[in-house]
Amino acid sequence: MRDALHPRDLATLLESQMSATRVDGQRLYTAGGGIANSISLAQLTAWCDAAFGAHRPEPDARERPYDVPWVAMASDEAERDFGWRVETPITGILEEIAAHAVANPDWLERSGL
């Protein structure tokens, strides 16, 4: 399970933080999509299959020391202090990525992945 946060939403939070005139108080915040904007690998695979046709993911047994099985970041403090909340739903993020992939079929190769 992973949450998703659109860069546009993050930019909105950063603008709010930079515009704040506070001189004290909390300085570090967690920003993420939260539970409402999260998706499991099985759900993501099903979404991709529906969008692009079935493609069986290949297992990767390499050790990834910083990987965790479940992550959903809470942004409660950023909402409290800046009135900020995620605006772009995960489906919107996936649709933007899919549109980019269709328009740029060699994007993974060009990025070195």
TORLUMLO-618837 format. One record per residue (C-alpha): residue number from 1; x, y, z. Coordinates in steps of 0.05 Angstrom, whole numbers, padded with zeros to 5 digits. Each point is the difference from the previous one (the first is absolute). Example, Ala and Ser with C-alpha at 12.3 -4.5 7.8 and 13.67 -1.06 7.14 Angstrom:
2
<bafi 1, <00246, -00090, 00156>>
<bafi 2, <00027, 00069, -00013>>
This chain:
113
<bafi 1, <00000, 00000, 00000>>
<bafi 2, <00026, 00068, -00020>>
<bafi 3, <-00031, 00069, 00002>>
<bafi 4, <00007, 00049, -00057>>
<bafi 5, <00010, 00075, 00000>>
<bafi 6, <-00001, 00042, -00064>>
<bafi 7, <00058, 00049, -00007>>
<bafi 8, <-00051, 00055, -00013>>
<bafi 9, <-00030, -00013, 00070>>
<bafi 10, <00069, 00001, 00031>>
<bafi 11, <00015, 00066, -00034>>
<bafi 12, <-00063, 00030, 00031>>
<bafi 13, <00023, -00021, 00069>>
<bafi 14, <00070, 00028, -00012>>
<bafi 15, <-00029, 00066, -00023>>
<bafi 16, <-00042, 00003, 00063>>
<bafi 17, <00060, -00014, 00044>>
<bafi 18, <00044, 00051, -00035>>
<bafi 19, <-00055, 00053, 00005>>
<bafi 20, <-00011, -00012, 00075>>
<bafi 21, <00025, 00056, 00044>>
<bafi 22, <00008, -00044, 00061>>
<bafi 23, <00066, 00006, 00037>>
<bafi 24, <-00013, -00057, 00048>>
<bafi 25, <-00037, -00066, 00002>>
<bafi 26, <00008, -00064, -00038>>
<bafi 27, <00050, 00002, -00057>>
<bafi 28, <-00002, -00071, -00029>>
<bafi 29, <-00062, -00033, -00028>>
<bafi 30, <-00019, -00067, -00029>>
<bafi 31, <-00036, 00007, -00066>>
<bafi 32, <-00031, -00058, -00037>>
<bafi 33, <-00062, -00026, -00032>>
<bafi 34, <-00025, -00034, 00062>>
<bafi 35, <-00046, -00061, 00005>>
<bafi 36, <-00052, 00031, -00046>>
<bafi 37, <00052, 00008, -00055>>
<bafi 38, <00034, -00068, 00006>>
<bafi 39, <00001, -00062, -00042>>
<bafi 40, <00025, -00071, 00007>>
<bafi 41, <00045, -00034, -00050>>
<bafi 42, <-00057, -00046, -00019>>
<bafi 43, <-00047, 00059, -00011>>
<bafi 44, <00054, 00037, -00041>>
<bafi 45, <00012, -00062, -00042>>
<bafi 46, <-00076, -00006, -00013>>
<bafi 47, <-00003, 00074, -00019>>
<bafi 48, <00059, -00008, -00048>>
<bafi 49, <-00030, -00064, -00030>>
<bafi 50, <-00066, 00037, -00013>>
<bafi 51, <00036, 00060, -00031>>
<bafi 52, <00054, -00036, -00041>>
<bafi 53, <-00019, -00073, -00003>>
<bafi 54, <00022, -00058, 00044>>
<bafi 55, <00074, -00002, 00016>>
<bafi 56, <00026, -00046, 00053>>
<bafi 57, <00049, 00035, 00047>>
<bafi 58, <00066, -00035, 00008>>
<bafi 59, <00026, -00013, 00070>>
<bafi 60, <00064, 00035, 00021>>
<bafi 61, <00035, -00037, 00057>>
<bafi 62, <00054, 00052, 00009>>
<bafi 63, <00008, 00025, 00071>>
<bafi 64, <-00028, 00069, 00010>>
<bafi 65, <00020, 00021, 00070>>
<bafi 66, <-00043, 00062, 00003>>
<bafi 67, <-00064, -00030, -00028>>
<bafi 68, <-00059, -00008, 00046>>
<bafi 69, <-00063, -00041, -00013>>
<bafi 70, <-00049, 00056, 00015>>
<bafi 71, <00006, 00076, -00001>>
<bafi 72, <-00054, 00054, 00005>>
<bafi 73, <00024, 00068, 00022>>
<bafi 74, <-00044, 00043, 00044>>
<bafi 75, <-00004, 00074, -00015>>
<bafi 76, <-00043, 00020, 00059>>
<bafi 77, <00049, 00051, 00027>>
<bafi 78, <00008, 00034, -00068>>
<bafi 79, <-00075, 00004, -00005>>
<bafi 80, <-00005, 00029, 00070>>
<bafi 81, <00054, 00053, -00009>>
<bafi 82, <-00010, 00019, -00074>>
<bafi 83, <-00070, -00024, -00018>>
<bafi 84, <00033, -00046, -00051>>
<bafi 85, <-00027, -00065, -00025>>
<bafi 86, <00010, -00045, -00059>>
<bafi 87, <-00042, 00022, -00059>>
<bafi 88, <00021, -00050, -00055>>
<bafi 89, <-00030, -00069, 00010>>
<bafi 90, <00043, -00061, -00014>>
<bafi 91, <-00041, -00016, -00061>>
<bafi 92, <00018, 00068, -00029>>
<bafi 93, <00073, -00012, 00013>>
<bafi 94, <-00003, -00068, -00034>>
<bafi 95, <-00038, 00029, -00059>>
<bafi 96, <00053, 00054, -00009>>
<bafi 97, <00056, -00052, 00002>>
<bafi 98, <-00038, -00044, -00049>>
<bafi 99, <-00011, 00058, -00049>>
<bafi 100, <00074, 00017, 00004>>
<bafi 101, <00018, -00073, -00013>>
<bafi 102, <-00046, -00003, -00061>>
<bafi 103, <00027, 00066, -00027>>
<bafi 104, <00073, -00020, 00014>>
<bafi 105, <00005, -00076, -00011>>
<bafi 106, <00076, 00001, 00010>>
<bafi 107, <-00001, 00040, 00065>>
<bafi 108, <00027, -00056, 00044>>
<bafi 109, <00058, -00013, -00047>>
<bafi 110, <00015, 00074, -00006>>
<bafi 111, <00001, 00007, 00076>>
<bafi 112, <00049, -00058, 00007>>
<bafi 113, <-00048, -00048, 00033>>
